[in-house]
């Protein structure tokens, strides 16, 4: 069984495990691999180790590689939530001070 047959078998089972293909051949097999939902296809010998590392991390930790816009929206939402709850926090802090004396 070659790598594409294995990948096809995995996908037919419904498993969506991230897959990174490292291949020595430059032919039409890429299209089939991409149709089967691989994360990326790299050619051997892998010379760009930074790209390889990034691709491995993207497979292992997909949530780390959100877009910059999503990241900024998340920071904004967190900041707004903090600002909304700030008056309540101060109220309870002052309330507790009055009754803890």
NUKOL-838900 format. One record per atom (N, C-alpha, C, O): residue in three letters; x, y, z; residue number from 1. Coordinates in nm, 3 decimals, always signed. Layout:
# NUKOL-838900
<type=ALA X=X Y=Y Z=Z seq=NUM>
...
//
This chain:
# NUKOL-838900
<type=UNK X=+0.085 Y=-0.117 Z=+0.000 seq=1>
<type=UNK X=+0.000 Y=+0.000 Z=+0.000 seq=1>
<type=UNK X=+0.090 Y=+0.124 Z=+0.000 seq=1>
<type=UNK X=+0.178 Y=+0.137 Z=+0.085 seq=1>
<type=UNK X=+0.068 Y=+0.213 Z=-0.096 seq=2>
<type=UNK X=+0.146 Y=+0.337 Z=-0.098 seq=2>
<type=UNK X=+0.078 Y=+0.444 Z=-0.012 seq=2>
<type=UNK X=-0.029 Y=+0.421 Z=+0.045 seq=2>
<type=UNK X=+0.141 Y=+0.559 Z=-0.002 seq=3>
<type=UNK X=+0.091 Y=+0.665 Z=+0.085 seq=3>
<type=UNK X=-0.045 Y=+0.717 Z=+0.047 seq=3>
<type=UNK X=-0.128 Y=+0.746 Z=+0.133 seq=3>
<type=UNK X=-0.070 Y=+0.730 Z=-0.084 seq=4>
<type=UNK X=-0.201 Y=+0.780 Z=-0.128 seq=4>
<type=UNK X=-0.312 Y=+0.679 Z=-0.100 seq=4>
<type=UNK X=-0.423 Y=+0.718 Z=-0.065 seq=4>
<type=UNK X=-0.282 Y=+0.550 Z=-0.116 seq=5>
<type=UNK X=-0.382 Y=+0.447 Z=-0.083 seq=5>
<type=UNK X=-0.414 Y=+0.450 Z=+0.067 seq=5>
<type=UNK X=-0.530 Y=+0.438 Z=+0.107 seq=5>
<type=UNK X=-0.310 Y=+0.467 Z=+0.148 seq=6>
<type=UNK X=-0.331 Y=+0.476 Z=+0.293 seq=6>
<type=UNK X=-0.415 Y=+0.598 Z=+0.326 seq=6>
<type=UNK X=-0.508 Y=+0.590 Z=+0.407 seq=6>
<type=UNK X=-0.384 Y=+0.712 Z=+0.265 seq=7>
<type=UNK X=-0.460 Y=+0.834 Z=+0.289 seq=7>
<type=UNK X=-0.605 Y=+0.817 Z=+0.245 seq=7>
<type=UNK X=-0.697 Y=+0.860 Z=+0.315 seq=7>
<type=UNK X=-0.626 Y=+0.754 Z=+0.131 seq=8>
<type=UNK X=-0.762 Y=+0.728 Z=+0.082 seq=8>
<type=UNK X=-0.838 Y=+0.639 Z=+0.180 seq=8>
<type=UNK X=-0.955 Y=+0.663 Z=+0.207 seq=8>
<type=UNK X=-0.772 Y=+0.538 Z=+0.233 seq=9>
<type=UNK X=-0.833 Y=+0.448 Z=+0.331 seq=9>
<type=UNK X=-0.871 Y=+0.525 Z=+0.458 seq=9>
<type=UNK X=-0.980 Y=+0.506 Z=+0.512 seq=9>
<type=UNK X=-0.781 Y=+0.612 Z=+0.504 seq=10>
<type=UNK X=-0.809 Y=+0.692 Z=+0.624 seq=10>
<type=UNK X=-0.929 Y=+0.782 Z=+0.602 seq=10>
<type=UNK X=-1.018 Y=+0.790 Z=+0.687 seq=10>
<type=UNK X=-0.934 Y=+0.849 Z=+0.488 seq=11>
<type=UNK X=-1.046 Y=+0.941 Z=+0.459 seq=11>
<type=UNK X=-1.177 Y=+0.866 Z=+0.441 seq=11>
<type=UNK X=-1.283 Y=+0.915 Z=+0.481 seq=11>
<type=UNK X=-1.172 Y=+0.747 Z=+0.380 seq=12>
<type=UNK X=-1.294 Y=+0.668 Z=+0.361 seq=12>
<type=UNK X=-1.354 Y=+0.624 Z=+0.494 seq=12>
<type=UNK X=-1.475 Y=+0.602 Z=+0.503 seq=12>
<type=UNK X=-1.271 Y=+0.612 Z=+0.596 seq=13>
<type=UNK X=-1.320 Y=+0.577 Z=+0.730 seq=13>
<type=UNK X=-1.383 Y=+0.698 Z=+0.799 seq=13>
<type=UNK X=-1.445 Y=+0.683 Z=+0.905 seq=13>
<type=UNK X=-1.368 Y=+0.817 Z=+0.740 seq=14>
<type=UNK X=-1.424 Y=+0.937 Z=+0.798 seq=14>
<type=UNK X=-1.329 Y=+1.009 Z=+0.892 seq=14>
<type=UNK X=-1.369 Y=+1.105 Z=+0.959 seq=14>
<type=UNK X=-1.206 Y=+0.964 Z=+0.899 seq=15>
<type=UNK X=-1.107 Y=+1.024 Z=+0.988 seq=15>
<type=UNK X=-1.051 Y=+1.151 Z=+0.923 seq=15>
<type=UNK X=-1.005 Y=+1.147 Z=+0.808 seq=15>
<type=UNK X=-1.054 Y=+1.260 Z=+0.994 seq=16>
<type=UNK X=-1.004 Y=+1.388 Z=+0.941 seq=16>
<type=UNK X=-0.870 Y=+1.427 Z=+1.002 seq=16>
<type=UNK X=-0.842 Y=+1.545 Z=+1.021 seq=16>
<type=UNK X=-0.787 Y=+1.328 Z=+1.032 seq=17>
<type=UNK X=-0.654 Y=+1.353 Z=+1.085 seq=17>
<type=UNK X=-0.574 Y=+1.439 Z=+0.987 seq=17>
<type=UNK X=-0.571 Y=+1.408 Z=+0.868 seq=17>
<type=UNK X=-0.509 Y=+1.546 Z=+1.036 seq=18>
<type=UNK X=-0.427 Y=+1.627 Z=+0.945 seq=18>
<type=UNK X=-0.310 Y=+1.546 Z=+0.889 seq=18>
<type=UNK X=-0.244 Y=+1.473 Z=+0.963 seq=18>
<type=UNK X=-0.286 Y=+1.559 Z=+0.759 seq=19>
<type=UNK X=-0.180 Y=+1.483 Z=+0.692 seq=19>
<type=UNK X=-0.090 Y=+1.579 Z=+0.615 seq=19>
<type=UNK X=-0.138 Y=+1.667 Z=+0.544 seq=19>
<type=UNK X=+0.039 Y=+1.560 Z=+0.630 seq=20>
<type=UNK X=+0.139 Y=+1.634 Z=+0.555 seq=20>
<type=UNK X=+0.213 Y=+1.533 Z=+0.468 seq=20>
<type=UNK X=+0.269 Y=+1.436 Z=+0.520 seq=20>
<type=UNK X=+0.212 Y=+1.554 Z=+0.336 seq=21>
<type=UNK X=+0.276 Y=+1.461 Z=+0.243 seq=21>
<type=UNK X=+0.415 Y=+1.514 Z=+0.208 seq=21>
<type=UNK X=+0.431 Y=+1.629 Z=+0.168 seq=21>
<type=UNK X=+0.515 Y=+1.427 Z=+0.222 seq=22>
<type=UNK X=+0.651 Y=+1.457 Z=+0.178 seq=22>
<type=UNK X=+0.684 Y=+1.355 Z=+0.070 seq=22>
<type=UNK X=+0.695 Y=+1.236 Z=+0.098 seq=22>
<type=UNK X=+0.699 Y=+1.403 Z=-0.055 seq=23>
<type=UNK X=+0.711 Y=+1.313 Z=-0.169 seq=23>
<type=UNK X=+0.837 Y=+1.342 Z=-0.250 seq=23>
<type=UNK X=+0.886 Y=+1.455 Z=-0.253 seq=23>
<type=UNK X=+0.888 Y=+1.239 Z=-0.316 seq=24>
<type=UNK X=+1.005 Y=+1.254 Z=-0.402 seq=24>
<type=UNK X=+0.965 Y=+1.271 Z=-0.548 seq=24>
<type=UNK X=+1.050 Y=+1.301 Z=-0.632 seq=24>
<type=UNK X=+0.839 Y=+1.253 Z=-0.580 seq=25>
<type=UNK X=+0.795 Y=+1.260 Z=-0.720 seq=25>
<type=UNK X=+0.719 Y=+1.388 Z=-0.747 seq=25>
<type=UNK X=+0.641 Y=+1.436 Z=-0.664 seq=25>
<type=UNK X=+0.742 Y=+1.442 Z=-0.866 seq=26>
<type=UNK X=+0.669 Y=+1.562 Z=-0.909 seq=26>
<type=UNK X=+0.575 Y=+1.521 Z=-1.021 seq=26>
<type=UNK X=+0.612 Y=+1.525 Z=-1.139 seq=26>
<type=UNK X=+0.455 Y=+1.481 Z=-0.986 seq=27>
<type=UNK X=+0.360 Y=+1.446 Z=-1.092 seq=27>
<type=UNK X=+0.217 Y=+1.474 Z=-1.045 seq=27>
<type=UNK X=+0.195 Y=+1.545 Z=-0.948 seq=27>
<type=UNK X=+0.121 Y=+1.418 Z=-1.116 seq=28>
<type=UNK X=-0.019 Y=+1.444 Z=-1.089 seq=28>
<type=UNK X=-0.072 Y=+1.387 Z=-0.959 seq=28>
<type=UNK X=-0.189 Y=+1.405 Z=-0.927 seq=28>
<type=UNK X=+0.013 Y=+1.319 Z=-0.884 seq=29>
<type=UNK X=-0.034 Y=+1.263 Z=-0.757 seq=29>
<type=UNK X=-0.066 Y=+1.373 Z=-0.657 seq=29>
<type=UNK X=-0.143 Y=+1.352 Z=-0.563 seq=29>
<type=UNK X=-0.007 Y=+1.492 Z=-0.676 seq=30>
<type=UNK X=-0.035 Y=+1.603 Z=-0.586 seq=30>
<type=UNK X=-0.184 Y=+1.636 Z=-0.585 seq=30>
<type=UNK X=-0.244 Y=+1.655 Z=-0.480 seq=30>
<type=UNK X=-0.242 Y=+1.643 Z=-0.705 seq=31>
<type=UNK X=-0.383 Y=+1.678 Z=-0.716 seq=31>
<type=UNK X=-0.469 Y=+1.579 Z=-0.638 seq=31>
<type=UNK X=-0.562 Y=+1.619 Z=-0.569 seq=31>
<type=UNK X=-0.437 Y=+1.452 Z=-0.649 seq=32>
<type=UNK X=-0.514 Y=+1.351 Z=-0.575 seq=32>
<type=UNK X=-0.495 Y=+1.369 Z=-0.425 seq=32>
<type=UNK X=-0.591 Y=+1.360 Z=-0.348 seq=32>
<type=UNK X=-0.372 Y=+1.395 Z=-0.382 seq=33>
<type=UNK X=-0.346 Y=+1.416 Z=-0.240 seq=33>
<type=UNK X=-0.422 Y=+1.538 Z=-0.189 seq=33>
<type=UNK X=-0.480 Y=+1.534 Z=-0.080 seq=33>
<type=UNK X=-0.423 Y=+1.644 Z=-0.267 seq=34>
<type=UNK X=-0.494 Y=+1.765 Z=-0.225 seq=34>
<type=UNK X=-0.644 Y=+1.742 Z=-0.222 seq=34>
<type=UNK X=-0.713 Y=+1.795 Z=-0.134 seq=34>
<type=UNK X=-0.697 Y=+1.665 Z=-0.317 seq=35>
<type=UNK X=-0.840 Y=+1.632 Z=-0.314 seq=35>
<type=UNK X=-0.876 Y=+1.551 Z=-0.191 seq=35>
<type=UNK X=-0.988 Y=+1.560 Z=-0.141 seq=35>
<type=UNK X=-0.782 Y=+1.472 Z=-0.143 seq=36>
<type=UNK X=-0.807 Y=+1.391 Z=-0.023 seq=36>
<type=UNK X=-0.790 Y=+1.472 Z=+0.105 seq=36>
<type=UNK X=-0.808 Y=+1.419 Z=+0.215 seq=36>
<type=UNK X=-0.757 Y=+1.599 Z=+0.092 seq=37>
<type=UNK X=-0.755 Y=+1.688 Z=+0.207 seq=37>
<type=UNK X=-0.627 Y=+1.693 Z=+0.287 seq=37>
<type=UNK X=-0.632 Y=+1.710 Z=+0.409 seq=37>
<type=UNK X=-0.512 Y=+1.678 Z=+0.222 seq=38>
<type=UNK X=-0.387 Y=+1.689 Z=+0.296 seq=38>
<type=UNK X=-0.361 Y=+1.837 Z=+0.327 seq=38>
<type=UNK X=-0.411 Y=+1.926 Z=+0.257 seq=38>
<type=UNK X=-0.285 Y=+1.862 Z=+0.431 seq=39>
<type=UNK X=-0.253 Y=+1.999 Z=+0.469 seq=39>
<type=UNK X=-0.159 Y=+2.065 Z=+0.369 seq=39>
<type=UNK X=-0.178 Y=+2.180 Z=+0.331 seq=39>
<type=UNK X=-0.058 Y=+1.991 Z=+0.326 seq=40>
<type=UNK X=+0.040 Y=+2.044 Z=+0.232 seq=40>
<type=UNK X=+0.119 Y=+1.929 Z=+0.172 seq=40>
<type=UNK X=+0.121 Y=+1.819 Z=+0.226 seq=40>
<type=UNK X=+0.185 Y=+1.956 Z=+0.059 seq=41>
<type=UNK X=+0.273 Y=+1.859 Z=-0.006 seq=41>
<type=UNK X=+0.410 Y=+1.923 Z=-0.019 seq=41>
<type=UNK X=+0.424 Y=+2.029 Z=-0.079 seq=41>
<type=UNK X=+0.511 Y=+1.859 Z=+0.038 seq=42>
<type=UNK X=+0.649 Y=+1.907 Z=+0.029 seq=42>
<type=UNK X=+0.730 Y=+1.808 Z=-0.053 seq=42>
<type=UNK X=+0.704 Y=+1.688 Z=-0.051 seq=42>
<type=UNK X=+0.830 Y=+1.860 Z=-0.126 seq=43>
<type=UNK X=+0.916 Y=+1.774 Z=-0.208 seq=43>
<type=UNK X=+1.043 Y=+1.736 Z=-0.133 seq=43>
<type=UNK X=+1.101 Y=+1.817 Z=-0.061 seq=43>
<type=UNK X=+1.084 Y=+1.610 Z=-0.152 seq=44>
<type=UNK X=+1.212 Y=+1.564 Z=-0.098 seq=44>
<type=UNK X=+1.322 Y=+1.609 Z=-0.193 seq=44>
<type=UNK X=+1.296 Y=+1.616 Z=-0.313 seq=44>
<type=UNK X=+1.438 Y=+1.639 Z=-0.149 seq=45>
<type=UNK X=+1.476 Y=+1.653 Z=-0.009 seq=45>
<type=UNK X=+1.422 Y=+1.785 Z=+0.046 seq=45>
<type=UNK X=+1.423 Y=+1.887 Z=-0.024 seq=45>
<type=UNK X=+1.375 Y=+1.783 Z=+0.167 seq=46>
<type=UNK X=+1.320 Y=+1.904 Z=+0.229 seq=46>
<type=UNK X=+1.437 Y=+1.992 Z=+0.271 seq=46>
<type=UNK X=+1.513 Y=+1.957 Z=+0.362 seq=46>
<type=UNK X=+1.449 Y=+2.105 Z=+0.204 seq=47>
<type=UNK X=+1.560 Y=+2.196 Z=+0.234 seq=47>
<type=UNK X=+1.516 Y=+2.311 Z=+0.324 seq=47>
<type=UNK X=+1.596 Y=+2.364 Z=+0.401 seq=47>
<type=UNK X=+1.390 Y=+2.347 Z=+0.315 seq=48>
<type=UNK X=+1.338 Y=+2.457 Z=+0.395 seq=48>
<type=UNK X=+1.280 Y=+2.401 Z=+0.525 seq=48>
<type=UNK X=+1.161 Y=+2.371 Z=+0.534 seq=48>
<type=UNK X=+1.366 Y=+2.387 Z=+0.625 seq=49>
<type=UNK X=+1.323 Y=+2.326 Z=+0.751 seq=49>
<type=UNK X=+1.226 Y=+2.414 Z=+0.828 seq=49>
<type=UNK X=+1.145 Y=+2.364 Z=+0.906 seq=49>
<type=UNK X=+1.233 Y=+2.545 Z=+0.807 seq=50>
<type=UNK X=+1.136 Y=+2.634 Z=+0.872 seq=50>
<type=UNK X=+0.995 Y=+2.608 Z=+0.821 seq=50>
<type=UNK X=+0.900 Y=+2.604 Z=+0.899 seq=50>
<type=UNK X=+0.982 Y=+2.589 Z=+0.690 seq=51>
<type=UNK X=+0.850 Y=+2.559 Z=+0.632 seq=51>
<type=UNK X=+0.800 Y=+2.424 Z=+0.682 seq=51>
<type=UNK X=+0.682 Y=+2.410 Z=+0.715 seq=51>
<type=UNK X=+0.888 Y=+2.326 Z=+0.689 seq=52>
<type=UNK X=+0.850 Y=+2.195 Z=+0.740 seq=52>
<type=UNK X=+0.800 Y=+2.207 Z=+0.884 seq=52>
<type=UNK X=+0.696 Y=+2.150 Z=+0.919 seq=52>
<type=UNK X=+0.874 Y=+2.281 Z=+0.966 seq=53>
<type=UNK X=+0.834 Y=+2.299 Z=+1.105 seq=53>
<type=UNK X=+0.698 Y=+2.368 Z=+1.114 seq=53>
<type=UNK X=+0.613 Y=+2.326 Z=+1.193 seq=53>
<type=UNK X=+0.677 Y=+2.472 Z=+1.033 seq=54>
<type=UNK X=+0.549 Y=+2.542 Z=+1.033 seq=54>
<type=UNK X=+0.435 Y=+2.449 Z=+0.992 seq=54>
<type=UNK X=+0.327 Y=+2.454 Z=+1.050 seq=54>
<type=UNK X=+0.459 Y=+2.365 Z=+0.892 seq=55>
<type=UNK X=+0.354 Y=+2.274 Z=+0.847 seq=55>
<type=UNK X=+0.322 Y=+2.169 Z=+0.953 seq=55>
<type=UNK X=+0.205 Y=+2.134 Z=+0.973 seq=55>
<type=UNK X=+0.424 Y=+2.119 Z=+1.021 seq=56>
<type=UNK X=+0.401 Y=+2.021 Z=+1.129 seq=56>
<type=UNK X=+0.321 Y=+2.086 Z=+1.241 seq=56>
<type=UNK X=+0.226 Y=+2.027 Z=+1.292 seq=56>
<type=UNK X=+0.359 Y=+2.209 Z=+1.280 seq=57>
<type=UNK X=+0.284 Y=+2.279 Z=+1.384 seq=57>
<type=UNK X=+0.141 Y=+2.307 Z=+1.340 seq=57>
<type=UNK X=+0.048 Y=+2.298 Z=+1.421 seq=57>
<type=UNK X=+0.123 Y=+2.341 Z=+1.212 seq=58>
<type=UNK X=-0.012 Y=+2.367 Z=+1.161 seq=58>
<type=UNK X=-0.098 Y=+2.241 Z=+1.170 seq=58>
<type=UNK X=-0.219 Y=+2.250 Z=+1.194 seq=58>
<type=UNK X=-0.038 Y=+2.125 Z=+1.149 seq=59>
<type=UNK X=-0.112 Y=+1.999 Z=+1.162 seq=59>
<type=UNK X=-0.142 Y=+1.967 Z=+1.308 seq=59>
<type=UNK X=-0.253 Y=+1.924 Z=+1.341 seq=59>
<type=UNK X=-0.045 Y=+1.988 Z=+1.395 seq=60>
<type=UNK X=-0.062 Y=+1.953 Z=+1.536 seq=60>
<type=UNK X=-0.148 Y=+2.051 Z=+1.612 seq=60>
<type=UNK X=-0.226 Y=+2.012 Z=+1.699 seq=60>
<type=UNK X=-0.135 Y=+2.178 Z=+1.581 seq=61>
<type=UNK X=-0.204 Y=+2.284 Z=+1.656 seq=61>
<type=UNK X=-0.275 Y=+2.379 Z=+1.559 seq=61>
<type=UNK X=-0.233 Y=+2.493 Z=+1.545 seq=61>
<type=UNK X=-0.381 Y=+2.334 Z=+1.492 seq=62>
<type=UNK X=-0.445 Y=+2.419 Z=+1.391 seq=62>
<type=UNK X=-0.502 Y=+2.548 Z=+1.447 seq=62>
<type=UNK X=-0.510 Y=+2.648 Z=+1.375 seq=62>
<type=UNK X=-0.543 Y=+2.549 Z=+1.574 seq=63>
<type=UNK X=-0.602 Y=+2.671 Z=+1.630 seq=63>
<type=UNK X=-0.499 Y=+2.780 Z=+1.652 seq=63>
<type=UNK X=-0.536 Y=+2.896 Z=+1.668 seq=63>
<type=UNK X=-0.370 Y=+2.746 Z=+1.654 seq=64>
<type=UNK X=-0.266 Y=+2.848 Z=+1.672 seq=64>
<type=UNK X=-0.249 Y=+2.933 Z=+1.547 seq=64>
<type=UNK X=-0.196 Y=+3.044 Z=+1.554 seq=64>
<type=UNK X=-0.294 Y=+2.883 Z=+1.434 seq=65>
<type=UNK X=-0.269 Y=+2.951 Z=+1.308 seq=65>
<type=UNK X=-0.395 Y=+3.016 Z=+1.254 seq=65>
<type=UNK X=-0.429 Y=+3.001 Z=+1.136 seq=65>
<type=UNK X=-0.466 Y=+3.089 Z=+1.341 seq=66>
<type=UNK X=-0.581 Y=+3.167 Z=+1.297 seq=66>
<type=UNK X=-0.531 Y=+3.290 Z=+1.223 seq=66>
<type=UNK X=-0.414 Y=+3.327 Z=+1.231 seq=66>
<type=UNK X=-0.621 Y=+3.351 Z=+1.152 seq=67>
<type=UNK X=-0.582 Y=+3.471 Z=+1.079 seq=67>
<type=UNK X=-0.560 Y=+3.586 Z=+1.176 seq=67>
<type=UNK X=-0.609 Y=+3.584 Z=+1.288 seq=67>
<type=UNK X=-0.487 Y=+3.684 Z=+1.133 seq=68>
<type=UNK X=-0.457 Y=+3.803 Z=+1.215 seq=68>
<type=UNK X=-0.587 Y=+3.874 Z=+1.253 seq=68>
<type=UNK X=-0.600 Y=+3.924 Z=+1.365 seq=68>
<type=UNK X=-0.683 Y=+3.879 Z=+1.160 seq=69>
<type=UNK X=-0.810 Y=+3.945 Z=+1.188 seq=69>
<type=UNK X=-0.883 Y=+3.874 Z=+1.301 seq=69>
<type=UNK X=-0.933 Y=+3.939 Z=+1.393 seq=69>
<type=UNK X=-0.889 Y=+3.739 Z=+1.296 seq=70>
<type=UNK X=-0.954 Y=+3.663 Z=+1.403 seq=70>
<type=UNK X=-0.885 Y=+3.688 Z=+1.536 seq=70>
<type=UNK X=-0.951 Y=+3.701 Z=+1.639 seq=70>
<type=UNK X=-0.753 Y=+3.694 Z=+1.534 seq=71>
<type=UNK X=-0.676 Y=+3.717 Z=+1.656 seq=71>
<type=UNK X=-0.710 Y=+3.853 Z=+1.716 seq=71>
<type=UNK X=-0.733 Y=+3.866 Z=+1.836 seq=71>
<type=UNK X=-0.713 Y=+3.957 Z=+1.630 seq=72>
<type=UNK X=-0.744 Y=+4.091 Z=+1.679 seq=72>
<type=UNK X=-0.888 Y=+4.101 Z=+1.728 seq=72>
<type=UNK X=-0.915 Y=+4.168 Z=+1.827 seq=72>
<type=UNK X=-0.981 Y=+4.034 Z=+1.659 seq=73>
<type=UNK X=-1.119 Y=+4.034 Z=+1.704 seq=73>
<type=UNK X=-1.132 Y=+3.967 Z=+1.841 seq=73>
<type=UNK X=-1.210 Y=+4.011 Z=+1.925 seq=73>
<type=UNK X=-1.054 Y=+3.861 Z=+1.863 seq=74>
<type=UNK X=-1.056 Y=+3.793 Z=+1.992 seq=74>
<type=UNK X=-1.004 Y=+3.883 Z=+2.103 seq=74>
<type=UNK X=-1.062 Y=+3.888 Z=+2.211 seq=74>
<type=UNK X=-0.895 Y=+3.955 Z=+2.076 seq=75>
<type=UNK X=-0.842 Y=+4.049 Z=+2.175 seq=75>
<type=UNK X=-0.944 Y=+4.159 Z=+2.204 seq=75>
<type=UNK X=-0.963 Y=+4.197 Z=+2.319 seq=75>
<type=UNK X=-1.009 Y=+4.210 Z=+2.099 seq=76>
<type=UNK X=-1.108 Y=+4.316 Z=+2.116 seq=76>
<type=UNK X=-1.225 Y=+4.267 Z=+2.200 seq=76>
<type=UNK X=-1.269 Y=+4.336 Z=+2.291 seq=76>
<type=UNK X=-1.276 Y=+4.147 Z=+2.169 seq=77>
<type=UNK X=-1.389 Y=+4.092 Z=+2.244 seq=77>
<type=UNK X=-1.352 Y=+4.070 Z=+2.390 seq=77>
<type=UNK X=-1.432 Y=+4.099 Z=+2.479 seq=77>
<type=UNK X=-1.232 Y=+4.020 Z=+2.415 seq=78>
<type=UNK X=-1.187 Y=+3.998 Z=+2.553 seq=78>
<type=UNK X=-1.176 Y=+4.130 Z=+2.626 seq=78>
<type=UNK X=-1.217 Y=+4.142 Z=+2.742 seq=78>
<type=UNK X=-1.120 Y=+4.230 Z=+2.560 seq=79>
<type=UNK X=-1.107 Y=+4.363 Z=+2.621 seq=79>
<type=UNK X=-1.242 Y=+4.425 Z=+2.650 seq=79>
<type=UNK X=-1.260 Y=+4.486 Z=+2.756 seq=79>
<type=UNK X=-1.336 Y=+4.412 Z=+2.558 seq=80>
<type=UNK X=-1.470 Y=+4.467 Z=+2.580 seq=80>
<type=UNK X=-1.538 Y=+4.396 Z=+2.696 seq=80>
<type=UNK X=-1.603 Y=+4.461 Z=+2.778 seq=80>
<type=UNK X=-1.525 Y=+4.265 Z=+2.705 seq=81>
<type=UNK X=-1.585 Y=+4.191 Z=+2.815 seq=81>
<type=UNK X=-1.526 Y=+4.235 Z=+2.948 seq=81>
<type=UNK X=-1.598 Y=+4.247 Z=+3.047 seq=81>
<type=UNK X=-1.397 Y=+4.260 Z=+2.951 seq=82>
<type=UNK X=-1.332 Y=+4.306 Z=+3.073 seq=82>
<type=UNK X=-1.384 Y=+4.444 Z=+3.112 seq=82>
<type=UNK X=-1.410 Y=+4.469 Z=+3.230 seq=82>
<type=UNK X=-1.400 Y=+4.534 Z=+3.012 seq=83>
<type=UNK X=-1.451 Y=+4.668 Z=+3.041 seq=83>
<type=UNK X=-1.595 Y=+4.665 Z=+3.089 seq=83>
<type=UNK X=-1.634 Y=+4.744 Z=+3.175 seq=83>
<type=UNK X=-1.675 Y=+4.574 Z=+3.036 seq=84>
<type=UNK X=-1.815 Y=+4.563 Z=+3.077 seq=84>
<type=UNK X=-1.825 Y=+4.516 Z=+3.221 seq=84>
<type=UNK X=-1.910 Y=+4.564 Z=+3.295 seq=84>
<type=UNK X=-1.741 Y=+4.423 Z=+3.261 seq=85>
<type=UNK X=-1.749 Y=+4.369 Z=+3.397 seq=85>
<type=UNK X=-1.674 Y=+4.453 Z=+3.499 seq=85>
<type=UNK X=-1.688 Y=+4.430 Z=+3.619 seq=85>
<type=UNK X=-1.594 Y=+4.550 Z=+3.455 seq=86>
<type=UNK X=-1.515 Y=+4.632 Z=+3.547 seq=86>
<type=UNK X=-1.602 Y=+4.706 Z=+3.649 seq=86>
<type=UNK X=-1.570 Y=+4.701 Z=+3.767 seq=86>
<type=UNK X=-1.709 Y=+4.776 Z=+3.609 seq=87>
<type=UNK X=-1.790 Y=+4.845 Z=+3.710 seq=87>
<type=UNK X=-1.846 Y=+4.749 Z=+3.816 seq=87>
<type=UNK X=-1.851 Y=+4.785 Z=+3.933 seq=87>
<type=UNK X=-1.887 Y=+4.630 Z=+3.776 seq=88>
<type=UNK X=-1.938 Y=+4.533 Z=+3.873 seq=88>
<type=UNK X=-1.830 Y=+4.490 Z=+3.970 seq=88>
<type=UNK X=-1.856 Y=+4.477 Z=+4.090 seq=88>
<type=UNK X=-1.710 Y=+4.470 Z=+3.920 seq=89>
<type=UNK X=-1.600 Y=+4.430 Z=+4.008 seq=89>
<type=UNK X=-1.572 Y=+4.538 Z=+4.112 seq=89>
<type=UNK X=-1.553 Y=+4.508 Z=+4.230 seq=89>
<type=UNK X=-1.569 Y=+4.663 Z=+4.067 seq=90>
<type=UNK X=-1.545 Y=+4.772 Z=+4.161 seq=90>
<type=UNK X=-1.658 Y=+4.785 Z=+4.262 seq=90>
<type=UNK X=-1.634 Y=+4.813 Z=+4.379 seq=90>
<type=UNK X=-1.782 Y=+4.763 Z=+4.217 seq=91>
<type=UNK X=-1.896 Y=+4.770 Z=+4.308 seq=91>
<type=UNK X=-1.881 Y=+4.667 Z=+4.419 seq=91>
<type=UNK X=-1.897 Y=+4.699 Z=+4.537 seq=91>
<type=UNK X=-1.851 Y=+4.543 Z=+4.382 seq=92>
<type=UNK X=-1.838 Y=+4.437 Z=+4.482 seq=92>
<type=UNK X=-1.718 Y=+4.460 Z=+4.573 seq=92>
<type=UNK X=-1.723 Y=+4.429 Z=+4.692 seq=92>
<type=UNK X=-1.611 Y=+4.512 Z=+4.517 seq=93>
<type=UNK X=-1.493 Y=+4.541 Z=+4.598 seq=93>
<type=UNK X=-1.528 Y=+4.647 Z=+4.704 seq=93>
<type=UNK X=-1.496 Y=+4.631 Z=+4.821 seq=93>
<type=UNK X=-1.594 Y=+4.754 Z=+4.661 seq=94>
<type=UNK X=-1.634 Y=+4.859 Z=+4.755 seq=94>
<type=UNK X=-1.738 Y=+4.808 Z=+4.854 seq=94>
<type=UNK X=-1.735 Y=+4.844 Z=+4.971 seq=94>
<type=UNK X=-1.830 Y=+4.726 Z=+4.808 seq=95>
<type=UNK X=-1.934 Y=+4.669 Z=+4.893 seq=95>
<type=UNK X=-1.871 Y=+4.583 Z=+5.002 seq=95>
<type=UNK X=-1.909 Y=+4.593 Z=+5.119 seq=95>
<type=UNK X=-1.776 Y=+4.500 Z=+4.965 seq=96>
<type=UNK X=-1.709 Y=+4.414 Z=+5.063 seq=96>
<type=UNK X=-1.627 Y=+4.495 Z=+5.163 seq=96>
<type=UNK X=-1.619 Y=+4.457 Z=+5.280 seq=96>
<type=UNK X=-1.567 Y=+4.603 Z=+5.118 seq=97>
<type=UNK X=-1.489 Y=+4.687 Z=+5.210 seq=97>
<type=UNK X=-1.579 Y=+4.748 Z=+5.318 seq=97>
<type=UNK X=-1.539 Y=+4.760 Z=+5.434 seq=97>
<type=UNK X=-1.700 Y=+4.788 Z=+5.278 seq=98>
<type=UNK X=-1.790 Y=+4.851 Z=+5.374 seq=98>
<type=UNK X=-1.830 Y=+4.755 Z=+5.486 seq=98>
<type=UNK X=-1.844 Y=+4.795 Z=+5.601 seq=98>
<type=UNK X=-1.848 Y=+4.629 Z=+5.451 seq=99>
<type=UNK X=-1.900 Y=+4.534 Z=+5.549 seq=99>
<type=UNK X=-1.792 Y=+4.448 Z=+5.614 seq=99>
<type=UNK X=-1.823 Y=+4.368 Z=+5.703 seq=99>
<type=UNK X=-1.669 Y=+4.463 Z=+5.573 seq=100>
<type=UNK X=-1.564 Y=+4.381 Z=+5.633 seq=100>
<type=UNK X=-1.491 Y=+4.454 Z=+5.744 seq=100>
<type=UNK X=-1.393 Y=+4.401 Z=+5.798 seq=100>
<type=UNK X=-1.534 Y=+4.572 Z=+5.779 seq=101>
<type=UNK X=-1.466 Y=+4.649 Z=+5.884 seq=101>
<type=UNK X=-1.512 Y=+4.612 Z=+6.020 seq=101>
<type=UNK X=-1.465 Y=+4.668 Z=+6.119 seq=101>
//
